[in-house]
Amino acid sequence: MGKLTHLDSEGRARMVDVTVKQETLRIAAAKGTVFMRPETLALILERRVEKGDVFSVARVAGIMAAKKTPDLIPMCHPLNLSSVEIFLTPQQDPARVEIEAVVKVTGKTGVEMEAMTAVSVCGLTIYDMCKAVDREMTIGEIRLVKKSGGKSSTFIRKE
């Protein structure tokens, strides 16, 4: 395990200095899941949720969240993201929505936190839009699945 870079020599929190790092294409993908009752999933797929089109709103929320990550996570650098894609895949047995976010930037630091924040807020938005009919939904399994670019090697989670 490597050295923690968000601490200075005296153990104080700091934002990592990326001034001298090279700009490279950096891509991160994260996934998560919202588990729900089958009836809730049916309402989403039939677009009968009273608050509106759950997938459209959740997708926009995830994109917005990726862009706002440095406002939420204290040590994240503000980045000029070049792409944020959100993929929502309904699954049966158990009833759930699989969420994937893919974030890209050409920059000096990676976008792992932006991808995971996008997934998290997307899941929270699905919960918010459907909570009137299913308060037992569970949001979970949020994880980085792929990261590339920069000095460190490519990471691919074995799922």
Order of alpha helices (4+ residues) and beta strands (2+ residues): beta-alpha-alpha-beta-beta-alpha-beta-beta
